[in-house]
Amino acid sequence: MEILIYVLLYTYIFVIGLFFGSFFNVVGIRVPLKESLMGRSHCPNCSKTLGALELFPIVGYLILKGKCKKCNTKISIKYPLMEFITGVLFLSSFVFVQYDMIEYILIVLFISLMVIVTVSDMYYQTIPNLFLIIFLPLIFALRILSPIEMWYDGIIGGVIGFGFMYLIALYGRFRYKQDALGGGDIKLYFIIGVVLGYQLVIISLFFSALFGLIYSMIIRKKEGYLPFVPFIFAGSMLTYFVGSGIIEWYVSILN
């Protein structure tokens, strides 16, 4: 009976994550264009309104076979991918925090922000300040209520994250005479530092850069815009889950 309860609970959290991921797709696509969030989702090509079953996360994509039912335009795999990632992270975070509800609300807000800005960066190469303004005070307040170690640890982490990215941007502008990083990436890392703290934010920077480098070397050509937020997202979440273990492992080696 206990196992059944856990299965139902985890399934519920995962499905809720799928629906939130679907909504975050809409937010990340519409807000940068200053479009209303009200109204049903529709095909971007022919404007056909999606039916109830078509709106169901992932399932709708499979039913439509990745194409609009009316105009046969291909639907981007990004939609179900971001839905699935959100569902997995909502569930993984719940298991990871062990029923610490303040910490769970904090990380859910962080995941929500990162999914939205990832979608925005992939589609429009921008991170609207509105997203950061809305999420920062909520995340900051929750980090104070659920400190990593001391209450000011998140503040120091935010300053380090912002400062490091700002220095990289200055170097890129000086060395290559162009912006190496967008202003949104720099401001976003302040929030990431608040969430992770000063020790983990450094590991996050390493992972983010590593993922971006691997992608650019293996998958993508050197020319053209490379959205960096997806790699920041991946690096930050990996750090949140395994960063403390890496620090403990490193300290044990030194001792």
N, C-alpha and C positions, 0 to 999 in steps of 0.2 A: 504493500500500500504506500509506503514511504517513497519507494522508487517511482511509482506512478505519479505521486505529487510533484516530485522533482522534474519528471519528464514534462508534465503539464505546465509547470512554472517556467521551465527553460524554453519550451516551445512558445509559450505566450510572450516572453520577453523577446525572443527572436523575431516573431511575427510583428510585434509592435515596432521593433527596429526596422523591419522591412518597410512598413508604412511611413515611418518617419523619414527613412531614406528616400522614399518616393516624393515626399513633400519637400525635402531638402533639395532634390533635383530641381523642382519647380522654383524654389526660392533662388537658388544659384543661377538659374537661367533667366528668370524674369526681372529680378530686382536690378541687376546692372543695366537693363534696358528701360528701367522705370515703368515696367508693366505691372498691372494689378495682380495680386495673388488670388483674388476672387475669381470664381468661374471655373468650370471644368477644364481638365487638360485636353489638348487637341493636337492634331498633327501639324507640325510647323510648316508643312508644304501646302496641304489642301485645306487646313483648318477644320477637318472633321472632328467633331466632339467624340471622345472616347466613351464607350459604354462602361457599365459597372464592372463587368468581368475583365474588360481590357485594362481597367485601372488597377486591378489587383497586382501588387508588386511581383515581379519575375514571372508569375503565371500568365499575366496579360501579354508579356513579351513573347512567351512560348506559344500562346494561343494564336497570336498574330504572325508567328514565325519570323519575327524580326522585321516585319514590313507593315506599312499602313494598309488597312483593309480596303480603303477606297482608292487611293492613288498609287499604291504599291511602292511608295518610297521607303527605302531602307531606314529602319529605326536604329539609332546608335546603340551599340552594346554598352555604352557608358551608363545608360539608364538602369538596367538590371544589375550591372556591376556595382554601382554605388549603393543600390538598395541592399544587395547581399552583404557588402562590406559593413554597412551600418548595422544590419541585423546581427552579424557575427560579433562586431565590437560591442554592441549593447549587451549581448549575452556574455562574452568573454570578460567584460569589465565587471559584470555582476558577480560572476564566479570568483574573479580575482580579488575584489575588495571585501569579500566575506561578510556581507550584510551590513557594512558601514554605509548607511544611507546618505550621509552628507557627502562622503567621498564619491559615492556612486552618482549622485546628482551632479557633482562637479565634473566627473569624467564624462558623463552623458552630455552635459552642456559643451564640453570641450570637443567631443566627437562630433556633435551637431555643427559647431562652428567650422571644424575642419572639413567636414563633408561639403558644407555650403561653399566655402571659399575654394575648395578643390574643384568643384563643378564650375564656379565662376572663372577660375584661372584657366581651366582646360578649354572653356568656350570663348572667353573674351580677353584672356591675359590680364586680368585685373582683379583686385580685391577691394571692393567698395568699403570705404571707411565706416559706413552704416553698420555693417556686420560687426566690426571690431568695437564700435561704440556701444552697441547693445550687449555684447557678450562680456566685455571686459569687467564692468562693475559686478556682474553676477558671479563670474569666475573668481574674481579677487576676493569678494566677500566670503564665498564658500571655502577658499583656500585658507583664509584667516580662521574660519570655524573648524576646519579640518587640516591643521598644519602638518607638513611633512616631518619636520623636527621642531624648530622654533617658528614663531608666527611670521618673522621677517625673512625666513628662508625663501619664500616665493618672491618677495620683493627683490632680493639680491639676484635671484635667478632671472627675473624679468629684465633687470638692468644689464646683466651679463649677456643674455640672449640678444637684446636690442643693440647693445654696444658692439658686440662681436660682428653682427650682421652689418651694422653701420660702417664699421671699419673696412669690411670687405667691399662694401659699395664704394667707399672713398678710394680704396686702392684700385678698384676696377676702373673708376672714372679717371684716375690719374695715369694708370698704366696703359689702358686701352682706349682712352678718350671716349668711352661710352658707359652707360649704366650696366654694371654687372648684376645688380639686383634691383628689383622694384621696391618702391617705398612701402608697398603693402606687405611684402615679405619681411621687411625689417620690423615693422610695427607688429606683425603677427607673432614674431619671435619673442616679443615682450610678454604676450599672453602665454606662450608656450613655457617661458621661463617661470612665470607665476605658477603654472600647473606643476611643473617638474621640479622646481627648486634649482639652486645654483650648481649642485653636483651633476644631476641628471641632464640639465640643459646642455652641458658640454658634450655629453655622450650623444645626445639628440642631434647636435650640430654635426658630429662625426658621421653618424648613420645617414643623415639626410644628404650630406655631400657625397658619401660613398654610393648610395642608391642612384643619385643623379648622375654620377660619373659612370657607373656601370651601364646605366640605360643609354647614355649618350654615346658610349663606346661600342656597345653591342647592337642596340636596336635602332637608334636614331642617327641620321646623318648630322654632321657638325653644323651645317648651315640651318638657319631658321630659328624660330622661337622655341625654347624648351620650357614648358611650364614646370616651375620648381616646387610649387605647393604640394603636388601629389607626393613628392619625395620627402618633403618636410612632414607631411601627414604620416607617412609610413615610418620615417625615422623616429618621430615623436612617440607614436603608439608603441613601437617596438621597445623604445627606451622606457616607457612607463611600465611595461610588463616585465622586462628583464634587466633594466638598468641597475637596480639595487643589487641584484645577484652578481652583475659584472663588477661592481665596486667591491663587494665582499670578496669575490674571487681574487681581485687585484691586490687587496689589502692582505689577504692570506699568503699571497706569493711574497710580498715584501717582508712579512713576518717569518 
